[in-house]
Amino acid sequence: MEQQEYAVKVRNLNKSYIRHKPVLTDVSFDIPRGKIVGLLGPNGCGKTTLLKILSGVIHDYSGKIIINGNPPGPVTKATTAFLPDTTYLADYFRTIDAIDYFNDFFYDFDRVKAMEFVERFKLDPKQKIKTMSKGMQEKVQLLLVMSRAAKLYLLDEPLGGVDPAARENILNIIMDNYAEKSTLILSTHMVNDLEASFNHVMILGHGRVLVNTSVDNVRKSGKTLEEVFKEVIGNDWEID
């Protein structure tokens, strides 16, 4: 397979935080272009750190990373949509301010689509971020990311902390609105009910890649994704 067929190529990636044990240890993997990837693993296994590195938020690591043919930098940031697991918008921003900011900053941002999300989510475009509930803030961040026609989407635990009904709604919004032919990596520690949404899976454990394959290959093994997950993670999957 030629390099241009890969959305992400990682070689010998290492990342440690000061006075802490390594978070990622000699990680190498390829992600084919155009896949919906489930990035699975227990909390604390390095999923968030990996996504921050791929998005260009974290720079102090060793190893080689290529995203759609380019190393992390201005080119990849312009075509990568990152949804972190924490709120990052300035608290004095209103929803409309955040939308205008993204519209000015990203050439692939669809302002009309963003305003449609505002109505769909029943948000007040003039309400300030600091007065919103956590759930409302998450909706604002989700609509900003899903209103972009990015080449790579990196979503960090977008389904965590919500009830099953809301989880299904959020998942449907993501799957219905990401740009065609782009690559989507969705991080989660929840495996149940998500297998049908992914066509590729990568499992992290103890800072290493334990599984990186298509969901079809998992099915050919005669096992469910949850069974494979429990098999390679062991009891760690229950750790919060």
Number of C-alpha atoms within 10 A of each C-alpha: 6 5 14 12 14 19 22 22 19 17 15 14 19 20 23 15 11 7 6 7 11 15 18 24 18 16 19 16 15 18 23 20 20 18 20 22 24 27 28 25 28 22 16 16 22 22 25 20 19 24 23 18 17 25 24 17 14 14 13 10 13 14 13 15 21 18 25 23 16 14 16 21 14 11 13 21 18 15 21 27 25 25 25 19 16 13 14 10 15 12 13 12 16 21 23 19 17 19 25 14 13 20 18 12 11 17 13 17 21 17 18 11 15 24 19 13 20 20 11 10 13 11 17 14 16 11 15 18 21 14 12 16 10 12 10 16 21 18 19 25 21 21 23 27 24 25 25 25 21 26 23 29 26 24 24 23 20 21 21 14 10 12 9 12 8 12 15 15 12 17 15 12 15 20 15 11 15 21 19 11 13 18 25 28 22 24 25 22 23 16 17 10 11 14 15 9 14 19 16 22 24 22 24 24 23 17 22 18 20 15 18 17 16 19 21 12 13 17 12 9 11 10 12 14 20 14 13 17 23 15 11 16 19 11 10 15 20 11 9 8
